[in-house]
Amino acid sequence: MSSHSLSGKVVLVTGGAKRIGRGIALRLAAEGARVAIHYSTSEEQARQTAADCGGAALFRANLESVTEIEEMFKELDRRMGPIFGLVNNAARFTKIDPLEVTEQDWDAIHNVNLKAVFFCAKEAAKRMKAAGAGRIVNISSLGGLRPWAEHAHYCASKAGVIMLTRALSISLAPAISVNSVAPGVIPFDYMDERIGRLISRTPAGRAGTADEIADAVLYFMESTNFVTGQIIAVDGGLSQK
């Protein structure tokens, strides 16, 4: 067991019910963390993931509401005690021609993808600072590193997550490290022409898996505070093209 073992430490995963979030929750649970799974509407999948984690705690909140975020962290305090790790994974993704984007479209993406990431990090960091240590990992995206024509609103939100990660890594040091994992193409039950095209351009010659994202999250969670402000693109080399 490494000196930075997660054994017995509380780690909250937002959007942990399915897809990448589920993969991260399962990996952290396997490493001995006391996993807390946040979900908004995917209750059935959240219960299944919690069971598969060996009985993880569930927390429901609409991350568009800062009040609900604050309540979720108070509930976490009551039910689980001090938080060590936060994985800001919850996100939305839509494809819209920029000239068709409405204020509602913009807010739907930014309220969850960027605003909630900040306010979850803020609530977690207050508690981590009091405890003297903590790890925050923000899931960004290849779309935060590379521009996509019909995803301007999404790309802006994920580029925001990357800069937020870098800024918070300075303001929260030395007790808390803040890093980001930027997934490339990780399809689950959905495949379209664009995804196929991205996979064909990926140097690794294939799509990625939730497990591979979870590997990177685990690295940051178990690292010393000397690893902070970093962005790992887990994308098969696609960001290099």
PyMOL commands that set and color helices and strands:
alter all, ss='L'
color gray80, all
select helices_A, chain A and resi 19-30+43-52+66-80+98-100+103-131+142-144+149-171+193-201+210-222+238-240
alter helices_A, ss='H'
color red, helices_A
select strands_A, chain A and resi 10-13+34-39+57-60+83-88+134-139+176-183+231-234
alter strands_A, ss='S'
color yellow, strands_A
deselect
rebuild
show_as cartoon
